[in-house]
Amino acid sequence: MTAKRHSRLGVRYSFGAGAIVAALWVATIVAPWQAVGAQDSTAKPTTSPAEPPAGPKTNVYFQFGSRGFSIGGSKVTEQAANLTYEYRTKQWGLSVDGSSLKYGALGRTISGTGNSNVRFDYMLQPGDSLMVYGRSGSKPGTLDSVQVEAIGVAGGSLVDLQANSLGNPSMFGGRAVFSYPLGNLVLNLRGALEVESKPVVTQEVYWRGTTWAIGSTLYGNVGKAQLAAMVDISSSSSDSLGGKNLYPGGGETTFSLDLHLPIENPSDSTGDDWDSAFSAWFSSPFGATRADQPNLLLPLGNSFGLSGALSFPVGGATWGPSVQFQSTSASATAKSGATSLSTSASGWAANFGINANIPTGSIFEFTPEVGYAIGNASTSYGETSTKTVIVQRRGRTVTTTSGGTTATSLRGWWIALGVSAHF
């Protein structure tokens, strides 16, 4: 259960909040040459003018993980394997990643592969970069109504599932990032354009069409702390494909604030500092004419999140406990004959995780991770009629009276093991 503000392209896959917060900070502050997000139009292409390491460097990362959720009376399970290869010199980098997964809910199992991603980036100078990237379509590339219903048990931003990437077509895009010093501050400006070819489908698909994204970040230091304030706007143009498009339409505006604060080692004043990272964000969709989709637990709406992570050495390993909280609220309308139904939904999720980076020699590193999640989702219905009627949220039947409310508890866990090699 994690916020959707993060991307999975160019950054290690993660099953929980711990590595997600760490990856977010690395992607936005420390390593701009890795900060990309082509898989999701809401991902923020952020960068700061840090110096890249002397190359060339080769990194290979493999992760396998399993997670399970109890959502109301339904059980959801997912197993996923992810592989990433990256080659980097001081000025340019190439990365390739892919994944396979098995998802189960409502007695239905979906096995397939997520989008495979390829990215090439070139650094003009520290803080300025150009990038081209693409991805293959997922398999399955379209989803039947039963598969969509199974994903809809947990789909959306409250529950972190790689199954959300199923039904995505291929995509090609480009991105530019430029940074400008402003006294003791640094202003980062960025823009991206992504194109997905229009599919010819008889089943459901998640198609965004053409997407543009712009954003800016203001970086500064407050004592030992590094602070980054960000705003990002993205918008996509696509039609409903005759009711087969799972993309809600429109775009999204996101505001976020990140803080990175080194902490003096409390157990050894001469030892390495501990690292801490904190984030707060708010995102709001606009122009979403199809906000209530059958692959979503709740309709698309505003989201707010907070996260924090700590990184500290123990022996030769580095441990990283973390916590993340997210809430969302949304509304939608539907009709059944002459009766109009209004839907108001809200939900929250909290994730507690811990991971460790354990080096074994100069090349290999193991990264175990475990976590637990709790949350709740509720939906209230209002009608123009006081009679009990059968109405439709997209893809599901609801029987309710005016003022009726349904509440769903969320409980989940995850466990994963990663192995990386650095050359």
C-alpha positions in Angstrom: 0.0 0.0 0.0 1.9 3.0 -1.2 1.3 6.3 -2.8 1.3 6.5 -6.5 3.5 9.6 -6.6 6.6 7.4 -7.2 7.7 5.8 -10.5 9.1 2.4 -11.1 11.2 3.1 -14.1 14.9 3.7 -13.5 14.6 3.0 -9.8 14.6 -0.3 -8.1 11.2 -2.0 -7.7 10.0 -2.0 -4.2 7.3 -3.9 -2.3 7.0 -1.5 0.6 7.3 2.0 2.0 10.8 1.7 3.3 12.7 1.3 0.0 10.1 3.5 -1.7 11.0 6.5 0.5 14.7 5.9 0.1 14.3 5.5 -3.7 12.3 8.6 -3.9 15.0 10.6 -2.1 17.8 9.1 -4.2 15.8 9.8 -7.4 15.0 13.4 -6.6 18.0 14.7 -4.7 21.1 12.6 -4.8 21.2 10.9 -8.3 19.5 13.0 -11.0 20.9 10.7 -13.7 18.5 8.0 -12.4 15.5 10.2 -11.9 13.0 9.2 -14.5 9.4 8.0 -14.6 8.1 7.0 -18.0 5.7 4.4 -16.9 3.2 6.7 -15.2 2.3 10.2 -16.4 2.1 11.3 -12.8 5.7 10.4 -12.1 7.9 13.4 -11.5 11.1 13.8 -13.6 13.0 15.6 -10.9 16.7 16.3 -10.7 19.3 18.4 -8.8 22.7 19.5 -10.1 24.7 16.8 -8.3 27.9 15.3 -9.9 27.5 11.8 -11.2 30.0 9.2 -10.2 33.0 8.5 -12.4 32.1 5.6 -14.7 31.7 3.3 -16.3 29.5 1.4 -13.9 27.3 -1.6 -14.4 24.5 -2.5 -12.0 22.3 -5.6 -12.1 19.4 -5.9 -9.7 17.0 -8.8 -9.2 14.1 -8.9 -6.8 11.4 -11.4 -5.9 8.6 -10.6 -3.6 5.2 -11.7 -2.3 2.4 -9.7 -0.8 -1.1 -10.4 0.4 -4.0 -8.2 1.4 -7.4 -8.7 3.1 -9.8 -6.1 1.8 -13.2 -6.5 3.3 -14.2 -10.1 2.7 -11.8 -10.5 -0.3 -8.3 -11.9 -0.3 -5.7 -10.5 -2.7 -2.3 -12.1 -3.4 0.6 -11.1 -5.7 4.0 -12.5 -6.5 6.4 -10.6 -8.7 9.9 -10.9 -10.0 11.8 -7.8 -11.3 15.1 -7.5 -13.1 17.0 -4.2 -13.9 20.2 -3.7 -15.8 22.0 -0.4 -15.9 25.2 0.8 -17.6 26.5 4.2 -16.8 29.4 6.4 -17.7 30.0 9.9 -16.3 27.9 11.5 -19.1 25.3 9.0 -20.3 23.4 5.9 -19.1 21.4 3.1 -20.5 18.9 1.0 -18.4 16.6 -1.9 -19.2 14.1 -3.4 -16.8 11.2 -5.9 -16.9 8.9 -7.9 -14.6 6.7 -10.9 -14.4 3.8 -11.3 -11.9 1.0 -13.5 -10.7 -2.1 -11.9 -9.2 -5.0 -13.5 -7.5 -8.4 -12.3 -6.3 -12.1 -13.4 -6.4 -10.9 -16.9 -7.3 -9.3 -15.6 -10.5 -5.5 -15.8 -11.2 -3.9 -13.5 -13.7 -0.3 -14.3 -14.8 1.7 -12.1 -17.1 4.4 -9.6 -17.5 4.5 -5.9 -16.8 5.9 -3.3 -19.1 9.5 -3.7 -20.1 11.3 -0.4 -20.1 14.3 1.0 -22.0 15.9 4.4 -21.2 18.8 6.4 -22.5 19.8 9.6 -20.9 22.6 12.1 -21.6 23.9 14.7 -19.2 24.7 18.0 -20.9 26.2 19.2 -17.6 25.5 18.6 -13.9 21.8 19.3 -13.5 20.9 19.4 -17.2 20.0 16.3 -19.1 18.1 14.9 -22.0 16.4 11.5 -22.1 14.5 9.2 -24.5 12.7 6.2 -23.3 10.1 3.6 -24.3 8.2 0.6 -23.0 6.6 -2.5 -24.4 3.0 -3.3 -23.8 2.1 -5.5 -20.9 0.9 -9.1 -21.2 -2.0 -9.4 -21.2 -2.3 -6.2 -23.1 -6.1 -6.1 -22.6 -8.3 -7.3 -19.8 -11.6 -9.1 -19.8 -14.4 -8.1 -17.4 -13.5 -10.8 -14.9 -9.9 -9.7 -14.8 -10.8 -6.1 -14.4 -13.2 -7.0 -11.5 -10.4 -9.0 -9.8 -8.0 -6.0 -10.0 -10.8 -3.7 -8.9 -10.9 -5.4 -5.5 -7.7 -3.5 -4.6 -6.8 -1.3 -7.6 -5.8 2.3 -7.0 -3.3 4.3 -5.0 -4.1 2.9 -1.5 -2.8 -0.6 -2.3 0.6 -1.0 -4.0 0.2 -3.6 -6.8 2.2 -4.3 -9.9 -1.0 -5.8 -11.4 -2.0 -2.1 -11.9 0.4 -2.1 -14.9 -1.5 -4.8 -16.7 -3.5 -3.6 -19.7 -1.0 -0.9 -20.6 0.0 -0.4 -24.3 3.5 0.4 -25.6 4.8 3.9 -25.2 7.6 6.2 -26.4 8.7 9.5 -24.8 11.3 12.1 -24.3 12.2 14.3 -21.4 14.4 17.4 -20.8 15.7 18.8 -17.4 17.5 22.1 -16.8 18.8 23.6 -13.6 19.5 27.3 -12.8 21.3 28.7 -9.7 19.4 31.4 -7.8 21.8 32.6 -5.1 22.0 29.9 -2.5 19.1 28.0 -4.2 18.8 25.9 -7.4 15.7 26.0 -9.6 15.0 22.9 -11.6 12.7 23.0 -14.7 11.6 19.9 -16.6 9.2 18.8 -19.3 8.2 15.5 -20.9 6.1 14.3 -23.9 4.9 10.7 -24.1 2.9 9.0 -26.9 0.9 5.8 -26.8 -0.6 4.5 -30.1 -4.4 4.2 -30.1 -5.3 0.5 -29.6 -8.1 -1.3 -31.4 -9.7 -3.3 -28.6 -12.7 -5.3 -27.8 -11.7 -5.6 -24.1 -10.6 -3.1 -21.4 -7.3 -1.3 -21.7 -5.5 1.6 -19.9 -4.7 4.1 -22.7 -3.5 7.6 -22.1 -3.0 8.7 -25.7 -0.6 11.7 -25.7 0.7 13.0 -22.4 2.6 16.1 -21.6 4.1 16.9 -18.2 5.9 20.0 -16.8 7.4 20.6 -13.4 9.7 22.6 -11.3 11.7 22.1 -8.1 13.4 24.7 -5.8 16.3 23.2 -3.9 18.0 24.7 -0.9 20.0 24.0 2.3 18.8 24.7 5.8 21.8 24.0 8.0 22.7 20.4 7.4 19.3 19.7 5.9 18.4 19.7 2.2 14.9 20.9 1.3 13.1 20.5 -2.0 9.7 22.1 -2.9 8.1 20.7 -6.1 5.1 21.2 -8.3 4.2 19.0 -11.3 1.4 19.1 -13.8 0.5 16.4 -16.4 -2.3 16.0 -18.8 -3.3 13.3 -21.2 -5.6 13.3 -24.3 -7.5 10.1 -25.0 -11.1 9.1 -25.5 -13.2 6.5 -23.8 -12.7 3.9 -26.6 -16.4 3.2 -26.5 -16.3 2.6 -22.7 -13.3 0.3 -22.9 -10.7 2.8 -21.6 -9.8 2.4 -17.9 -7.9 5.7 -17.9 -10.1 8.2 -16.1 -9.1 11.1 -18.5 -7.6 14.5 -17.9 -4.5 15.1 -15.8 -3.1 15.8 -12.3 -1.4 18.5 -10.3 0.9 17.5 -7.6 2.6 19.6 -4.9 5.3 18.0 -2.7 7.9 18.9 -0.1 11.0 16.7 0.6 13.4 17.0 3.5 16.7 15.2 3.8 18.4 15.5 7.2 21.6 13.8 8.3 21.6 12.8 12.0 24.7 12.5 14.1 25.3 8.9 15.0 23.9 8.5 18.5 26.0 5.4 19.3 29.3 6.5 17.8 30.2 10.2 17.5 33.1 9.3 15.1 30.9 6.9 13.0 28.9 7.6 9.9 25.9 9.8 10.2 22.4 8.4 10.1 20.3 9.6 7.2 16.6 10.6 7.4 14.1 11.5 4.7 10.7 13.0 5.0 8.1 13.8 2.4 4.7 15.4 2.2 2.6 15.6 -1.0 -0.9 16.5 -2.3 -2.2 15.6 -5.7 -5.5 16.6 -7.4 -6.9 15.3 -10.7 -8.6 17.5 -13.2 -10.7 16.8 -16.2 -11.3 13.2 -15.1 -14.6 12.5 -16.9 -14.4 8.8 -16.1 -13.3 9.0 -12.4 -15.1 5.8 -11.3 -13.5 2.9 -13.1 -14.1 -0.8 -12.5 -10.4 -1.5 -11.8 -10.4 0.9 -8.9 -11.3 0.2 -5.3 -12.4 3.9 -4.9 -13.1 6.5 -7.6 -10.1 8.7 -8.5 -9.9 11.8 -6.3 -7.6 14.0 -4.3 -4.7 12.4 -2.3 -2.5 13.5 0.5 0.5 11.7 1.9 3.3 11.8 4.5 6.3 9.5 4.7 9.5 9.2 6.7 12.5 6.9 6.5 15.7 6.4 8.5 18.9 4.8 7.3 21.6 3.8 9.7 24.6 1.3 9.8 24.7 -1.8 11.9 27.9 -3.7 11.5 28.5 -4.0 7.7 24.8 -3.6 6.9 22.6 -0.6 6.5 19.1 -0.8 8.0 16.1 1.3 6.9 12.8 1.4 8.9 10.1 3.6 7.4 6.5 4.6 7.7 4.1 6.1 5.1 0.5 7.4 5.4 -1.9 8.3 2.6 -5.5 9.4 2.4 -7.8 9.9 -0.5 -11.2 11.3 -1.1 -13.4 11.3 -4.2 -16.9 11.7 -5.6 -18.7 10.4 -8.7 -22.2 10.3 -10.1 -24.1 7.5 -12.0 -27.7 7.0 -13.2 -30.0 4.0 -13.2 -33.0 4.9 -15.3 -34.5 8.1 -13.8 -32.6 7.7 -10.5 -29.4 9.6 -10.0 -26.8 8.2 -7.6 -24.0 10.2 -6.1 -21.0 8.4 -4.6 -18.7 9.9 -2.0 -15.7 7.8 -1.1 -12.7 8.2 1.2 -9.9 5.9 2.4 -6.6 5.8 4.1 -3.6 3.5 4.4 -0.6 3.3 6.6 2.5 1.2 5.8 5.3 0.1 8.2 8.4 -1.4 6.7 12.0 -2.2 7.2 14.7 -3.2 4.8 18.4 -3.9 5.0 21.3 -3.5 2.5 23.8 -6.3 3.3 27.0 -6.3 1.2 28.8 -9.6 0.6 32.2 -8.7 -0.8 32.9 -5.9 -3.2 30.3 -6.9 -5.9 27.1 -8.4 -4.4 24.6 -7.0 -2.1 21.4 -8.5 -0.6 18.3 -6.5 0.2 15.7 -8.2 2.3 12.5 -6.3 3.1 9.3 -6.9 5.1 6.3 -4.7 6.0 2.8 -4.5 7.2 -0.1 -2.3 6.1 -3.4 -1.2 7.6 -6.2 1.0 6.3 -9.9 1.6 5.6 -12.0 2.5 2.6 -15.6 3.7 2.8 -18.3 4.8 0.3 -21.5 6.7 0.9 -24.4 6.8 -1.5 -27.1 9.4 -2.1 -30.1 9.1 -4.3 -32.8 11.2 -5.9 -35.2 8.4 -4.9 -35.8 7.2 -1.3 -36.6 3.7 -2.6 -34.1 0.9 -2.6 -32.7 0.7 -6.1 -30.0 -1.3 -8.0 -27.5 1.1 -9.5 -24.1 0.7 -11.2 -20.7 1.9 -10.2 -18.8 1.2 -13.3 -18.4 -2.6 -13.5 -20.1 -3.4 -10.3 -23.7 -3.5 -8.9 -24.7 -1.6 -5.8 -28.0 -2.0 -4.0 -28.5 0.8 -1.6 -30.9 3.4 -0.1 -30.2 7.1 0.2 -27.5 7.7 2.7 -26.3 4.1 2.7 -22.6 3.6 3.5 -20.2 0.7 3.0 -16.9 0.4 4.8 -14.0 -1.9 4.0 -11.0 -2.6 6.2 -7.6 -3.1 4.7 -4.9 -5.3 6.1 -1.8 -6.4 4.2 1.8 -7.6 4.4 4.8 -7.9 2.0 8.1 -9.7 2.0 10.8 -9.4 -0.6 14.5 -10.3 -1.3 16.7 -8.4 -3.7 20.2 -9.3 -5.0 22.3 -6.7 -6.7 25.7 -6.8 -8.4 27.9 -3.8 -9.1 30.8 -3.8 -11.5 
